[in-house]
Amino acid sequence: MIENLLHAYAPLFTWIGLGIILSRFIPDSFLKLLGYMLYWVGVPLQLFVLARHTDLSHGGLIPAIAVLILIVSLVLATLIWWGLQFLAQRQLDSEQINLDLPRVNSLDRASLGSFILATILGNTGFVGLTLAQVLTGPANMDWAVLFSVTNNVVGTYGIAVLIASYFGNRQTQNHWWIQLRDLLTVPSLWTFFIGLNTQFIKFPAIVESGLEQAVWVVIAFALLLVGLRMQAMKGWKSFQMALVASLLKVLIVPLLVGLSATYLGVIGEPRLVLVLMSGTPTGLSVLILAEVYDLDRSLLASSIALSFVGLLLALPLWLAWFS
């Protein structure tokens, strides 16, 4: 098992490490260009290929569970933020010893949006599917794929676009129609539905092979962007808030999912799949959204790094408790 996990994480460390090394030499303009290319071309292509191989025979059960987990994560993130804001304000108003709580009240709206995105969006498309393939049997992979597709379509390029559009640092005033416009113009939503409706079309073998290879190229560039953005990890304030978001993402939410599944009678590998998919590290897509909507890049980059470390520490617990 350890050998398989090391094999699964090798691309993560390779491409992120390369990005960290190159971050000293790559201008910020290239990072913005890479983010836009992934948003408009790379990720839509990945979802198109994934949708063409998605088995919908399980109906709406798994997508409904994935959406419910997104909503629960969103509620928890908002409540935690408000709670920290209240405590920080109490600390400022009192004359007691400084507890060094995160100064949430000093962060702008872009930081709040980034904190929510870091908590609700997981890397189900790469890390989640890889871990599910390594740690569970083929019979449960359809659960993992449906969960990942739902997370990407509804979460990353549905709810997340609305959040990023609302909280992003825009020059123009926000209106409801702006969020609706941003949602309807998300390219990944369109390519996903096109992929679903072209499942019956058999492409030439060379085209299918090229599409599958292109997905791995997209993943490599997405990981590279993470490493390049690690230079944005500056300031204790972002680290504190990123630590809170990471604990919610890789520990609290999957623990609640595992306990709830056990209570409802879902055990064994299906339960482990749900725990793994709900506890994946903060998704790389948050950095793409940060480039497009001008969010708090430092907070998001820190959350990705800390949640990756958190997953490595939490994974033995999930295997011991929920496998």
C-alpha positions as CSV (number, residue, x, y, z in Angstrom):
1,M,0.0,0.0,0.0
2,I,2.8,2.4,0.9
3,E,4.4,1.8,-2.5
4,N,1.2,2.5,-4.3
5,L,0.6,5.7,-2.3
6,L,4.1,6.9,-3.1
7,H,3.5,6.2,-6.8
8,A,0.2,8.1,-6.6
9,Y,1.9,11.2,-5.1
10,A,5.0,11.2,-7.3
11,P,3.5,13.5,-9.9
12,L,2.3,15.9,-7.2
13,F,5.7,16.3,-5.7
14,T,7.5,16.4,-9.1
15,W,5.4,19.1,-10.8
16,I,4.8,21.2,-7.7
17,G,8.5,21.1,-6.8
18,L,9.4,22.1,-10.4
19,G,7.0,25.0,-10.1
20,I,8.6,26.1,-6.8
21,I,12.0,26.1,-8.4
22,L,10.9,28.0,-11.5
23,S,8.8,30.6,-9.5
24,R,11.9,32.7,-9.1
25,F,12.3,33.1,-12.9
26,I,8.7,33.2,-14.1
27,P,7.0,36.6,-14.4
28,D,3.6,37.1,-12.9
29,S,2.1,37.8,-16.3
30,F,2.9,34.2,-17.3
31,L,1.0,32.9,-14.2
32,K,-2.1,34.9,-15.2
33,L,-1.9,33.6,-18.7
34,L,-1.5,30.0,-17.5
35,G,-4.5,30.4,-15.2
36,Y,-6.6,31.7,-18.0
37,M,-5.5,28.9,-20.4
38,L,-6.4,26.3,-17.8
39,Y,-9.8,27.9,-17.1
40,W,-10.8,28.3,-20.8
41,V,-9.1,25.3,-22.4
42,G,-7.4,22.9,-20.1
43,V,-10.1,22.1,-17.5
44,P,-13.0,22.1,-20.1
45,L,-11.0,19.5,-22.1
46,Q,-10.5,17.4,-18.9
47,L,-14.2,17.4,-18.1
48,F,-15.1,16.6,-21.7
49,V,-13.0,13.5,-21.6
50,L,-14.2,12.5,-18.2
51,A,-17.9,13.0,-19.1
52,R,-17.5,10.7,-22.1
53,H,-16.6,7.8,-19.8
54,T,-19.0,8.5,-17.0
55,D,-21.5,5.7,-16.1
56,L,-24.8,7.3,-15.1
57,S,-26.5,4.0,-14.1
58,H,-26.3,4.9,-10.4
59,G,-28.8,7.6,-10.9
60,G,-28.8,10.7,-8.7
61,L,-27.7,9.2,-5.4
62,I,-24.0,9.9,-5.6
63,P,-24.4,13.4,-7.2
64,A,-26.9,14.2,-4.4
65,I,-24.5,13.1,-1.7
66,A,-21.7,15.2,-3.4
67,V,-23.9,18.3,-3.5
68,L,-25.0,17.8,0.1
69,I,-21.3,17.6,1.2
70,L,-20.6,20.8,-0.7
71,I,-23.5,22.6,1.1
72,V,-22.4,21.3,4.5
73,S,-18.8,22.5,3.9
74,L,-20.1,25.9,2.8
75,V,-22.2,26.3,5.9
76,L,-19.4,25.2,8.2
77,A,-16.9,27.5,6.5
78,T,-19.2,30.5,6.9
79,L,-20.0,29.7,10.5
80,I,-16.3,29.2,11.4
81,W,-15.5,32.6,9.7
82,W,-18.2,34.4,11.6
83,G,-17.1,32.7,14.9
84,L,-13.4,33.7,14.4
85,Q,-14.5,37.2,13.5
86,F,-16.6,37.5,16.7
87,L,-13.7,36.2,18.8
88,A,-11.2,38.5,17.1
89,Q,-13.4,41.4,17.8
90,R,-13.8,40.4,21.4
91,Q,-10.1,40.2,21.7
92,L,-9.7,43.7,20.3
93,D,-12.3,45.1,22.7
94,S,-11.0,43.4,25.8
95,E,-7.8,44.0,27.8
96,Q,-7.0,40.3,28.3
97,I,-3.9,38.6,27.2
98,N,-3.5,38.5,23.4
99,L,-4.5,35.0,22.3
100,D,-3.1,35.7,18.8
101,L,-6.4,34.7,17.1
102,P,-6.6,35.3,13.3
103,R,-7.7,38.9,12.7
104,V,-10.6,38.0,10.4
105,N,-12.1,41.4,10.7
106,S,-9.0,42.9,9.0
107,L,-9.3,40.7,6.0
108,D,-11.2,41.9,2.9
109,R,-14.1,40.2,1.1
110,A,-11.7,38.5,-1.4
111,S,-10.1,36.7,1.6
112,L,-13.6,35.5,2.8
113,G,-14.4,34.2,-0.6
114,S,-11.0,32.4,-0.8
115,F,-11.5,30.9,2.7
116,I,-14.9,29.4,1.6
117,L,-13.4,28.1,-1.7
118,A,-10.5,26.5,0.1
119,T,-12.9,24.7,2.4
120,I,-15.5,23.4,-0.1
121,L,-13.4,22.6,-3.2
122,G,-11.4,19.4,-3.2
123,N,-9.0,17.9,-5.7
124,T,-11.4,15.1,-6.6
125,G,-10.4,15.0,-10.3
126,F,-6.8,13.9,-9.7
127,V,-6.0,13.1,-6.1
128,G,-9.4,11.7,-5.2
129,L,-9.7,9.4,-8.3
130,T,-6.1,8.3,-7.9
131,L,-6.5,7.4,-4.2
132,A,-9.8,5.6,-4.9
133,Q,-8.2,3.6,-7.7
134,V,-5.3,2.6,-5.4
135,L,-7.1,2.0,-2.2
136,T,-10.5,0.5,-3.4
137,G,-11.7,-2.1,-5.9
138,P,-12.9,-1.4,-9.5
139,A,-16.5,-2.0,-8.4
140,N,-16.5,1.3,-6.5
141,M,-14.8,3.5,-9.1
142,D,-18.1,4.6,-10.6
143,W,-19.0,6.1,-7.2
144,A,-15.7,8.0,-7.2
145,V,-16.1,9.2,-10.9
146,L,-19.7,10.4,-10.3
147,F,-18.6,12.2,-7.1
148,S,-15.7,13.8,-8.9
149,V,-17.8,14.9,-11.9
150,T,-20.4,16.4,-9.7
151,N,-17.8,18.2,-7.6
152,N,-16.3,19.7,-10.7
153,V,-19.5,20.6,-12.5
154,V,-21.7,21.7,-9.5
155,G,-18.9,22.7,-7.1
156,T,-15.9,24.0,-9.0
157,Y,-17.7,25.5,-12.0
158,G,-21.1,26.1,-10.4
159,I,-21.2,27.2,-6.8
160,A,-17.5,28.2,-6.8
161,V,-17.9,30.5,-9.8
162,L,-20.8,32.3,-8.1
163,I,-18.7,32.7,-4.9
164,A,-15.6,33.8,-6.8
165,S,-17.6,36.3,-8.9
166,Y,-19.3,37.8,-5.9
167,F,-16.3,38.1,-3.6
168,G,-13.6,38.8,-6.2
169,N,-11.9,42.2,-6.4
170,R,-13.8,43.7,-9.3
171,Q,-13.7,47.2,-10.6
172,T,-17.4,47.1,-11.4
173,Q,-20.3,46.8,-8.9
174,N,-21.7,43.3,-8.4
175,H,-25.2,42.5,-9.5
176,W,-27.1,39.2,-9.6
177,W,-27.0,39.2,-13.4
178,I,-23.2,39.4,-13.3
179,Q,-23.1,36.1,-11.3
180,L,-25.7,34.5,-13.6
181,R,-23.7,35.6,-16.6
182,D,-20.4,34.2,-15.2
183,L,-22.2,30.9,-14.4
184,L,-23.7,30.6,-17.9
185,T,-20.4,31.4,-19.6
186,V,-18.3,28.8,-17.7
187,P,-16.8,26.7,-20.5
188,S,-16.4,23.6,-18.4
189,L,-20.2,23.3,-17.9
190,W,-20.7,23.3,-21.7
191,T,-17.9,20.8,-22.5
192,F,-19.2,18.5,-19.8
193,F,-22.7,18.3,-21.3
194,I,-21.2,18.0,-24.8
195,G,-19.1,15.1,-23.5
196,L,-22.2,13.4,-22.0
197,N,-24.1,13.7,-25.3
198,T,-21.3,12.3,-27.4
199,Q,-20.8,9.1,-25.4
200,F,-22.4,7.2,-28.3
201,I,-19.9,8.6,-30.8
202,K,-16.8,6.5,-31.2
203,F,-13.7,8.6,-32.0
204,P,-10.8,7.2,-33.9
205,A,-8.3,5.4,-31.7
206,I,-5.6,8.1,-32.2
207,V,-8.1,10.8,-31.2
208,E,-9.1,9.0,-28.0
209,S,-5.5,8.4,-27.1
210,G,-4.6,12.0,-27.8
211,L,-7.5,13.2,-25.6
212,E,-6.4,11.0,-22.7
213,Q,-2.8,12.2,-23.0
214,A,-4.0,15.8,-23.1
215,V,-5.8,15.3,-19.7
216,W,-2.4,14.4,-18.1
217,V,-0.8,17.4,-19.7
218,V,-3.6,19.6,-18.2
219,I,-2.9,18.0,-14.8
220,A,0.8,18.6,-15.1
221,F,0.3,22.3,-15.9
222,A,-2.2,22.7,-13.1
223,L,0.2,21.2,-10.6
224,L,3.0,23.4,-12.0
225,L,0.8,26.5,-11.4
226,V,0.4,25.4,-7.7
227,G,4.2,25.4,-7.3
228,L,4.6,28.7,-9.1
229,R,2.0,30.2,-6.8
230,M,3.7,28.9,-3.7
231,Q,5.7,32.1,-3.7
232,A,2.5,33.9,-2.7
233,M,2.6,32.2,0.7
234,K,3.6,35.3,2.6
235,G,2.4,36.4,6.0
236,W,1.3,34.7,9.2
237,K,-2.3,35.9,8.7
238,S,-2.8,33.8,5.5
239,F,-1.1,30.8,7.2
240,Q,-3.5,30.9,10.2
241,M,-6.6,31.1,8.1
242,A,-5.3,28.5,5.7
243,L,-4.7,26.2,8.6
244,V,-8.3,26.5,9.7
245,A,-9.6,25.9,6.2
246,S,-7.3,22.9,5.8
247,L,-8.5,21.3,9.1
248,L,-12.1,21.7,7.9
249,K,-11.3,20.3,4.5
250,V,-9.2,17.2,5.3
251,L,-10.3,16.3,8.9
252,I,-13.6,17.6,10.1
253,V,-15.8,17.3,6.9
254,P,-14.6,13.7,6.0
255,L,-15.0,12.7,9.6
256,L,-18.6,13.9,9.6
257,V,-19.1,12.1,6.2
258,G,-17.7,8.8,7.6
259,L,-19.7,8.9,10.8
260,S,-22.9,9.8,8.9
261,A,-22.4,7.0,6.3
262,T,-21.9,4.5,9.2
263,Y,-25.1,5.7,10.8
264,L,-27.0,5.2,7.6
265,G,-25.6,1.7,7.1
266,V,-23.0,2.5,4.3
267,I,-19.9,0.5,5.3
268,G,-16.8,-1.0,3.7
269,E,-15.2,0.4,0.5
270,P,-18.3,2.5,-0.5
271,R,-17.9,4.4,2.8
272,L,-14.2,4.8,2.3
273,V,-14.7,6.2,-1.2
274,L,-17.1,8.9,0.2
275,V,-14.5,9.8,2.9
276,L,-11.6,9.9,0.5
277,M,-13.5,12.1,-2.0
278,S,-14.8,14.5,0.6
279,G,-11.4,14.8,2.3
280,T,-9.2,15.5,-0.7
281,P,-6.9,18.5,-0.5
282,T,-8.0,21.9,-1.6
283,G,-8.4,21.7,-5.4
284,L,-6.0,23.2,-7.8
285,S,-8.9,25.0,-9.5
286,V,-9.0,27.6,-6.7
287,L,-5.8,29.0,-8.1
288,I,-7.4,29.2,-11.6
289,L,-10.4,31.0,-10.1
290,A,-8.0,33.3,-8.2
291,E,-6.4,34.4,-11.4
292,V,-9.7,35.0,-13.2
293,Y,-11.5,36.7,-10.3
294,D,-8.6,38.3,-8.4
295,L,-9.0,36.5,-5.1
296,D,-6.6,36.1,-2.2
297,R,-3.8,34.0,-3.8
298,S,-1.7,33.7,-0.6
299,L,-4.5,32.2,1.4
300,L,-5.4,29.8,-1.4
301,A,-1.8,28.7,-2.1
302,S,-1.3,28.2,1.7
303,S,-4.5,26.1,1.9
304,I,-3.4,23.8,-0.9
305,A,0.0,23.2,0.6
306,L,-1.3,22.6,4.2
307,S,-4.2,20.4,3.0
308,F,-1.8,18.2,1.1
309,V,0.2,17.7,4.2
310,G,-3.0,17.2,6.2
311,L,-4.2,14.5,3.9
312,L,-0.9,12.6,4.3
313,L,-1.5,12.7,8.1
314,A,-5.2,11.9,8.0
315,L,-5.1,9.1,5.4
316,P,-4.0,6.4,7.9
317,L,-6.9,7.3,10.1
318,W,-9.4,7.0,7.3
319,L,-8.0,3.6,6.3
320,A,-8.1,2.4,10.0
321,W,-11.6,3.7,10.8
322,F,-13.6,3.5,7.6
323,S,-12.1,0.9,5.3
